Each structure stands twice: as C-alpha cells, then as structure tokens.
C-alpha cells in the first residue's frame, strides 16, 4: 500500500462522553482555532465552560462529530453556517424524538 492510502484509512474513535481540548479538536478536524470560535458563535458546538478563555475551552466528543458534519455539509452541499446550524438542530430533534419513541 502506498503512504497516501494508509493515511486516508486512518481514523480516530471518539466517544460522545470523551472530553477534548480546543487544541485536540482543531487537530482532530484539521481546522484552525478561528473556525472553532465561529462554530461556537453559530451555536453548532458549545464549550463545556463558556466563561473560561477560549484557549482553555474543552468540548465533548459530540463536538468532534458536529464539526466533522459541518465540514461535510459545507464541502459536499455548500451549506452556509446558518444552514448547518439549522440542519444539526433538526437532527438533534429527530434523535431526541427517536429516543422518546423507543423508551415510550
């Protein structure tokens, strides 16, 4: 196998409960910290403690999934950040309704 194929097959497993720093989030998603700040402004992701300075922000593993989804929506469908925020909000609502339906 070539090096390119091996690198493209690498993946990172993150649980929703796992805590990641802003640096780890940036490395995981290959984005600069400025993008993270913008995603927080749009409500796409939320740091665990918004009161602390952004250099000390921590996020749940779910934020990694949300950032990856945001990047895919922007790349594949050319959705702007307001549209991404709405789409993710609707997906969260569907997940909640499914959970209620299964447990009810």
C-alpha positions as CSV (number, residue, x, y, z in Angstrom):
1,X,0.0,0.0,0.0
2,X,1.2,3.5,-0.7
3,X,1.6,6.0,2.1
4,X,-1.4,8.1,0.8
5,X,-3.8,5.1,1.0
6,X,-2.6,4.3,4.6
7,X,-3.1,7.9,5.7
8,X,-6.6,8.1,4.2
9,X,-7.6,4.9,6.1
10,X,-6.5,6.2,9.5
11,X,-9.4,7.3,11.8
12,X,-9.9,8.5,15.2
13,X,-12.5,6.9,17.5
14,X,-14.1,9.5,19.9
15,X,-17.0,8.7,22.3
16,X,-19.7,11.3,22.9
17,X,-18.7,11.5,26.6
18,X,-14.9,12.0,25.9
19,X,-13.5,15.4,26.7
20,X,-11.2,17.1,24.2
21,X,-9.4,20.4,24.4
22,X,-9.7,23.1,21.7
23,X,-6.2,22.1,20.5
24,X,-7.3,18.4,20.2
25,X,-10.5,19.4,18.4
26,X,-8.5,21.5,15.9
27,X,-6.0,18.7,15.3
28,X,-8.8,16.1,15.0
29,X,-10.8,18.1,12.5
30,X,-7.8,19.8,10.8
31,X,-9.1,23.3,11.4
32,X,-7.7,26.5,12.9
33,X,-9.0,27.8,16.2
34,X,-10.7,30.7,14.5
35,X,-13.1,28.2,12.8
36,X,-13.9,26.7,16.3
37,X,-14.7,30.2,17.5
38,X,-17.0,30.8,14.6
39,X,-18.8,27.4,15.1
40,X,-19.4,28.4,18.8
41,X,-20.8,31.8,17.7
42,X,-23.3,29.9,15.4
43,X,-24.2,27.5,18.2
44,X,-23.0,24.5,16.3
45,X,-20.8,23.4,19.1
46,X,-20.5,24.6,22.7
47,X,-17.6,24.5,25.1
48,X,-18.2,22.9,28.5
49,X,-17.4,26.2,30.3
50,X,-18.0,29.2,28.2
51,X,-16.8,31.5,30.9
52,X,-13.2,30.4,30.5
53,X,-10.9,31.9,27.9
54,X,-11.2,30.1,24.5
55,X,-7.6,28.8,24.8
56,X,-8.8,26.7,27.7
57,X,-12.1,25.6,26.2
58,X,-13.0,21.9,26.4
59,X,-15.6,20.1,24.3
60,X,-17.3,16.7,24.4
61,X,-16.6,14.1,21.8
62,X,-20.0,15.0,20.3
63,X,-18.5,18.3,19.2
64,X,-15.9,16.5,17.1
65,X,-18.8,14.7,15.3
66,X,-20.6,18.1,14.8
67,X,-17.5,19.7,13.4
68,X,-17.0,16.8,11.0
69,X,-20.6,17.0,9.9
70,X,-20.3,20.8,9.4
71,X,-17.3,20.4,7.2
72,X,-19.0,17.7,5.2
73,X,-22.2,19.8,4.7
74,X,-20.1,22.8,3.6
75,X,-17.9,20.8,1.3
76,X,-20.4,18.4,-0.3
77,X,-23.6,20.6,-0.3
78,X,-22.1,24.1,0.0
79,X,-24.4,24.8,3.0
80,X,-23.6,28.0,4.9
81,X,-23.1,28.0,8.6
82,X,-26.6,29.2,9.4
83,X,-27.9,26.3,7.3
84,X,-25.6,23.9,9.1
85,X,-26.8,25.1,12.5
86,X,-30.4,24.6,11.5
87,X,-29.7,21.1,10.0
88,X,-27.8,20.0,13.1
89,X,-30.6,21.3,15.3
90,X,-33.2,19.3,13.3
91,X,-31.0,16.2,13.5
92,X,-30.8,16.6,17.3
93,X,-34.6,16.9,17.5
94,X,-35.0,13.7,15.4
95,X,-32.5,11.9,17.7
96,X,-34.5,13.1,20.8
97,X,-37.8,12.0,19.3
98,X,-36.5,8.6,18.4
99,X,-35.2,8.1,21.9
100,X,-38.5,9.1,23.4
101,X,-40.3,6.8,20.9
102,X,-38.1,3.8,21.8
103,X,-38.4,4.3,25.6
104,X,-42.1,5.1,25.5
